[in-house]
């Protein structure tokens, strides 16, 4: 429901140790929170200049949710938190030390509880968060889409069969390789319909998938 780990390239020992060290030294939510006094001064100026009716903060990065909450409280405004990916339920959280995960989970709960609306891009993610925070009645689902005038041109596909369409970005360890291997396996085994499967990628692939 948003971020599921897939196989990727194995890192070298130096890269793994470097990543592990960065994870252990990570600051809950992000080092940007250390700039709170500066953010508050900037928020006062923006509130006076733009006079907004509502504050909407989108993530990731997750510190933007904290920042949006800070601005909303400062201006006495309604707050909408838009999570493009899960936070505490994201597989990437597993890389962080337990102390950081616990602190971020507490901050996430406080931020979501203080928001007037909490928006997710899939019903699966929204349902998972309703289970995690059953006391919240502010969770809504608004799926990814685009304005009709920006509709991409149809991708011509020859032949019959099923189309598998992928939107989004393959970042970190996320790749299309597993899906491509499965499609190739179906064709090799002669499974009915396997030869008629077509993958249409409308997002950003991992470089390894197209090399």
C-alpha positions in Angstrom: 0.0 0.0 0.0 2.5 2.6 -1.1 6.0 1.5 -0.5 6.9 -2.2 -0.7 10.5 -3.4 -0.9 11.7 -5.2 -4.0 15.0 -6.8 -4.8 17.8 -4.4 -6.0 21.5 -4.4 -6.5 23.7 -5.5 -3.6 25.8 -2.7 -2.2 29.5 -3.0 -1.5 30.7 -3.3 2.1 32.0 0.3 2.2 28.6 1.6 0.9 26.7 -0.6 3.4 28.8 0.6 6.3 28.4 4.2 5.2 24.6 3.9 4.9 24.4 2.1 8.3 26.4 4.9 9.9 24.2 7.6 8.4 21.1 5.7 9.6 22.4 5.5 13.2 23.1 9.2 13.2 19.8 10.2 11.7 17.8 12.9 13.4 14.1 12.1 14.0 12.0 13.6 11.2 15.1 15.4 9.9 17.7 18.0 10.9 15.5 20.7 9.5 13.7 20.7 12.9 16.7 22.4 14.4 15.8 25.4 12.3 12.5 25.9 14.1 13.2 29.6 15.1 14.1 30.5 11.6 11.0 28.7 10.2 8.8 30.6 12.6 10.1 33.9 11.5 9.6 32.9 7.9 6.1 31.7 8.6 5.1 35.1 10.1 6.2 36.8 7.0 4.4 34.4 4.7 1.2 34.4 6.7 1.1 38.2 6.6 2.0 38.4 2.8 -0.4 35.7 1.5 -3.2 35.5 4.1 -4.0 31.9 3.4 -7.3 30.2 4.3 -5.8 26.8 4.9 -2.4 25.2 5.2 -1.6 22.1 3.2 1.6 20.2 3.7 2.6 17.3 1.5 5.3 14.7 2.1 7.8 13.2 1.8 10.2 14.6 3.1 8.3 14.2 6.3 9.6 17.3 8.0 7.2 19.2 5.7 4.3 17.8 7.7 5.8 19.1 10.9 6.5 22.5 9.2 2.9 22.7 8.0 1.6 22.1 11.5 3.9 24.8 12.8 2.6 27.3 10.3 -1.1 26.3 10.8 -0.8 26.7 14.6 1.0 30.0 14.2 -1.8 31.4 11.9 -4.7 29.7 13.6 -5.6 28.0 10.3 -7.1 24.6 9.3 -4.4 22.0 8.4 -4.4 19.4 5.7 -1.6 16.8 5.7 -1.1 14.9 2.5 1.1 11.8 2.7 2.2 10.7 -0.8 3.8 7.6 0.8 3.3 6.0 4.2 5.5 7.3 7.0 5.8 5.0 10.0 4.5 2.1 7.8 7.1 2.7 5.1 9.6 -0.1 4.6 12.4 2.5 4.6 11.7 3.1 8.3 13.4 -0.3 9.0 16.7 1.2 8.2 16.5 3.7 11.1 17.5 2.9 14.7 14.7 1.9 17.1 15.0 5.2 19.0 14.4 7.2 15.8 11.4 5.0 14.8 9.8 5.4 18.2 10.2 9.1 18.2 9.0 9.5 14.6 6.0 7.3 15.3 5.1 9.6 18.3 5.5 12.7 16.2 3.5 11.2 13.3 0.6 10.4 15.7 0.6 13.9 17.2 0.7 15.6 13.7 -2.1 13.4 12.2 -4.2 13.8 15.4 -3.9 17.6 15.1 -4.8 17.9 11.4 -8.2 18.7 10.1 -7.8 16.3 7.2 -5.2 13.6 6.5 -5.0 12.5 2.9 -3.5 9.3 1.4 -3.2 8.4 -2.3 -4.6 4.8 -2.0 -7.4 3.2 0.0 -5.0 0.5 1.1 -2.7 3.0 2.8 -5.7 4.9 4.3 -7.1 1.6 5.6 -3.8 0.7 7.2 -3.6 4.0 9.0 -7.2 3.8 10.2 -6.2 0.5 11.8 -3.1 2.1 13.2 -5.0 5.1 14.5 -8.6 4.0 15.0 -9.4 7.2 16.8 -8.9 9.3 13.7 -12.0 10.2 11.7 -10.2 12.7 9.4 -8.5 10.2 7.1 -9.5 10.5 3.4 -8.3 9.0 0.1 -7.6 11.0 -3.0 -6.0 8.9 -5.7 -3.2 10.1 -8.0 -4.5 11.6 -11.2 -4.0 14.5 -13.6 -6.0 17.3 -15.1 -7.8 16.3 -18.3 -5.9 18.9 -20.3 -2.7 17.2 -19.3 -3.8 13.7 -20.3 -0.9 11.9 -22.0 -1.2 10.7 -25.5 -2.3 7.1 -25.9 0.6 4.6 -26.1 0.1 2.5 -29.2 0.2 -1.2 -28.4 0.2 -3.8 -31.1 -1.7 -7.1 -30.7 -4.2 -8.3 -28.1 -3.9 -9.2 -24.5 -3.6 -7.6 -21.1 -1.7 -4.3 -20.4 0.1 -3.9 -17.1 0.4 -0.1 -16.5 3.0 1.3 -14.0 2.9 4.9 -12.7 5.4 6.3 -10.3 9.2 6.3 -9.7 11.4 3.3 -9.0 13.6 4.7 -6.3 16.1 3.1 -3.9 15.7 -0.7 -4.2 12.4 -0.6 -6.0 12.6 -2.0 -9.5 10.4 -3.5 -12.2 12.9 -6.4 -12.6 10.8 -8.8 -10.6 7.7 -8.1 -12.8 9.7 -8.4 -16.0 11.2 -11.7 -14.9 7.8 -13.0 -14.0 6.5 -12.1 -17.4 9.4 -13.7 -19.1 8.9 -16.8 -17.0 5.2 -17.1 -18.1 6.2 -16.9 -21.7 9.0 -19.4 -21.3 6.6 -21.9 -19.6 4.0 -21.4 -22.3 1.3 -20.3 -19.8 -1.8 -19.3 -21.6 -2.0 -15.6 -22.1 1.6 -15.1 -21.0 2.8 -14.1 -24.4 0.1 -11.4 -24.6 1.2 -9.5 -21.5 2.5 -6.0 -22.2 4.1 -3.7 -19.6 3.4 0.0 -20.2 5.7 2.1 -18.0 4.6 5.7 -17.6 6.8 6.5 -14.6 10.6 6.7 -14.0 12.2 3.3 -14.1 15.3 2.2 -12.3 18.4 2.5 -14.6 19.1 -1.3 -14.0 15.7 -2.1 -15.6 16.5 -0.5 -18.9 20.3 -1.3 -19.1 
